[in-house]
């Protein structure tokens, strides 16, 4: 198939533009998550740590303590809970 021939030549779009917006607009206390993927360039361009939702892949999480792993690698249900809590806080 065409995709199998081009597989090594197709790259995911970079996140430089989005990272620039986040770097300019996000507050230090804002939590940033990548959803079901990890974009190395985003971390480079923002200079910030990110959490991951429903994704681990090749990341070496065995070197993190349990608290750090739980804070940075969350489920979709936990993302929804955090988002709901943020909405409640902002509406007060």
C-alpha positions as CSV (number, residue, x, y, z in Angstrom):
1,X,0.0,0.0,0.0
2,X,1.0,3.6,-0.4
3,X,1.1,4.2,3.4
4,X,3.5,1.3,4.0
5,X,5.8,2.7,1.3
6,X,5.7,6.2,2.7
7,X,5.7,5.2,6.4
8,X,9.3,6.3,7.0
9,X,8.7,9.6,5.3
10,X,5.5,10.7,7.0
11,X,6.0,12.7,10.1
12,X,3.5,13.9,12.7
13,X,3.0,17.6,12.7
14,X,5.1,19.5,15.1
15,X,3.8,21.4,18.1
16,X,6.0,24.4,17.9
17,X,3.1,26.8,17.2
18,X,0.9,25.5,19.9
19,X,3.8,25.4,22.4
20,X,4.4,29.1,21.7
21,X,0.9,29.9,22.6
22,X,1.0,27.8,25.8
23,X,4.4,29.3,26.8
24,X,2.9,32.9,26.4
25,X,-0.5,32.2,27.9
26,X,-0.3,29.4,30.5
27,X,0.2,30.2,34.1
28,X,2.8,28.3,36.1
29,X,0.1,26.5,38.1
30,X,-1.8,25.4,35.0
31,X,-1.7,21.7,34.4
32,X,-0.9,20.6,30.8
33,X,-1.6,17.1,29.6
34,X,-1.0,15.3,26.3
35,X,-3.9,13.0,25.4
36,X,-3.0,9.4,24.3
37,X,0.4,10.5,23.0
38,X,3.6,12.3,24.0
39,X,5.0,15.1,21.9
40,X,8.7,15.6,22.8
41,X,9.0,18.9,20.9
42,X,6.2,20.4,22.9
43,X,8.1,19.8,26.2
44,X,11.2,21.3,24.5
45,X,9.5,24.4,23.2
46,X,7.5,25.2,26.3
47,X,10.2,24.3,28.8
48,X,7.5,22.6,31.0
49,X,6.7,19.2,32.2
50,X,3.4,17.7,31.0
51,X,1.2,14.9,32.2
52,X,-0.1,12.2,30.0
53,X,-3.6,10.9,29.7
54,X,-4.1,7.2,29.0
55,X,-0.6,6.8,27.6
56,X,2.8,5.5,28.7
57,X,4.4,3.8,25.7
58,X,8.2,3.9,25.8
59,X,8.5,6.3,28.7
60,X,10.6,4.9,31.6
61,X,8.1,5.4,34.4
62,X,9.7,2.8,36.6
63,X,12.1,5.4,37.7
64,X,9.4,7.7,39.1
65,X,8.1,7.3,42.6
66,X,4.4,6.3,43.0
67,X,3.2,9.8,43.8
68,X,5.0,11.4,40.8
69,X,3.7,8.6,38.5
70,X,0.1,9.1,39.8
71,X,0.3,12.9,39.3
72,X,1.7,12.8,35.8
73,X,0.1,9.7,34.2
74,X,-3.6,9.8,34.6
75,X,-6.7,8.0,33.2
76,X,-9.4,9.6,31.1
77,X,-11.7,9.4,34.2
78,X,-9.2,11.4,36.3
79,X,-8.8,14.0,33.5
80,X,-12.6,14.5,33.6
81,X,-12.6,14.7,37.4
82,X,-9.9,17.4,37.3
83,X,-11.7,19.3,34.5
84,X,-15.0,19.3,36.5
85,X,-13.2,20.5,39.6
86,X,-11.6,23.3,37.6
87,X,-15.0,24.4,36.2
88,X,-16.4,24.4,39.7
89,X,-13.5,26.5,41.1
90,X,-13.7,29.1,38.2
91,X,-17.5,29.6,38.6
92,X,-17.2,30.5,42.3
